[in-house]
Amino acid sequence: MKTGKTKPKTNKFFFITKKIHKKPQLQIKKKSWFLQSLSFYIFLVGAKICVAYITGKSREFVTGKTYLHIMNILGILISIFDLIYLYNGFQLLFR
């Protein structure tokens, strides 16, 4: 019979998992917030400039007859899909 105190059993992997499963924290340095916000606005304005440029270049295409024919064909296709889905919906509803 042992008379001394025994060490409480601890899980060997407890300390490892505690280190692995720490919650990630967002660390922003005091000096870098300005650069981050500046780069965000540069990309935002750049995206708007790209959209304006593409829209300006496509103005001739949008006013042409080809565009109108494409829109008419797409409208007919949407109507066909609408009728198909409506038919399937009524079939499922009244089974």
N, C-alpha and C positions, 0 to 999 in steps of 0.2 A: 504494500500500500504506500502511495506517495503522499507525502505530507506537505510538499511545497505548492506554491500557487502555480497554476498552469496559465499559459498565455491564451487569451481568447482566440479562437480560430477566425481568421479573416480571409476573405476571398483574395487570391493572388491577383486576379484580373480586375479587381474593383478600382484600383488606382489608375490602371491603363484605360479602362472604359471611361472613367471620370474625365481624363484628359482628352480623350477622343471625342466625347459627346458634349463638349462645351458649346454653348450657344455662340454663333459667330456675332461679332460686334462690328458695327460700321465705324471705322476709324478715319476721320478726315482731319488732316493736319490744318492748322490755322491758316497757313499761307496758301494752301492748294485750293481752298474753296473759291477763290477769285478765278483761278485758271479753269476750274471745272465749270463754273457758271459762264465764263466767257466762251469756252469751247462749245457748250450747249447752245448758246445763242448764235454762234457762228454757223453751226450745223443746221439750226432751225431756219435762219435766214437763207442759207445756201439751198436748202430744200425748197423753200418758197420761190427762189430765183429759178431753180430748175423747172418747177411746175409752170411758172409764167413763161419761160422760154419754150417749153414743149407745147403749151397751149397756143402761143403765138405762131409757131411753125405749122400747127395742124389746122389753122383757120381756113386755109384753102381747101383742105380735104373735107372739112365739115360742111362747107357750103356747096359741095359738088353733088352731081346726080348719083355717083357711086355710093356715097354715104346714105342718101335717101333710099336707094334700093336695098342696101344692107340692113337698114333699120326696118324696112317693110318686111323683109324675109325673117328677121329676128322676131318681129311682132307676131307674124303668122306662126312661127315655131313655138313661141310662148303660149299662144292661144291653143295650139294642139296639145301641148303638155298640160295645160289647164284642164282641158276636156278629159284627157286620160286620167288625171288625178281625181277629178270630180267623179268620173265613172267608178274608179276604184274605191273612193270614199263611200259612195252610195252602196256599192256591193258589200263593203264591210259593215255598213250601218244597218242594212236590212237583211242580214243573213239569218 
